[in-house]
């Protein structure tokens, strides 16, 4: 080996240590990594810094001090009744939305996977609400669930009083049903993709052994799509924890009496409308920590085998 070759070998090893064994992949992923750093990582880091300081909006170009105040913002958040109520509301939302989304998406995906005629039409039909703007479909749900709406007309004397969206006990469950319906098409597609990878031989073997359709679903389909279920649960948890548009539009900003307010909605109200960005940043940091913990627990429970 020549001296030049000996010197080039350590250089290549250093490059491989930085870029990995396949540097082309790292180069191709670099633009997206930069995008993530600019759009997500930097704002989140700034929010963490903001939550530990006395931060407020100032005029453009003004130089003001933002003194370090430690955990004061977090103490204010944890002792605020409105914030505690918002976190309780989102727990109710997730308890309804996440299991319902996973169960319905899997059941409908299995059904669509067995459909022979009009398969493409049905798949598109389920996906249309997901790609439709929430502002456009909220009007339909307002028509259905307002005091003189179609649902109350059908129920007659069984209709709740006060009505659905102005009822403190029913407002958040109705929003959870709305979000489940709207996002179901996306999760159906995830399960459909997972079902394509389930070998047909497993169903044939189960049928030969005398397994019914339900037994095949429980013993073959559910275990085979478990990774997809973990993904569905995590994505539904993340999107549900970031709930904002639906309570803002359906209940006029978290009503009645904050019964449908979400942490993100409270962040908007306190941070932008009331000029307390440091308080809102503390809510955001706690929300991220909570979502990470819940997602980790869900993944461990679903993929424990």
Secondary structure, DSSP 8 states (H G I E B T S, - for coil): --HHHHHHHHHHHHHHHHH-S-HHHHHHHHHHHHHHIIIIIHHHHHHHHHHTB------TT------B-TTHHHHHHHT-HHHHHHHHHHHHHHHHHHHHHHHHHHHHHHHHHH--SSHHHHHHHHHHHHHS-HHHHHHHHHHHHSTTSHHHHHHGGGS-SS-GGG-TTTHHHHHHHHHHHHHHHHHHHHHHHHHTTS-HHHHHHHHHTT--HHHHIIIIIHHHTHHHHHHHHHHHHHHHHT--HHHHHHSTTT-STTTT--HHHHHHIIIIISS-HHHHHHHHHHHHHHHHHHHHHHHHHHT--
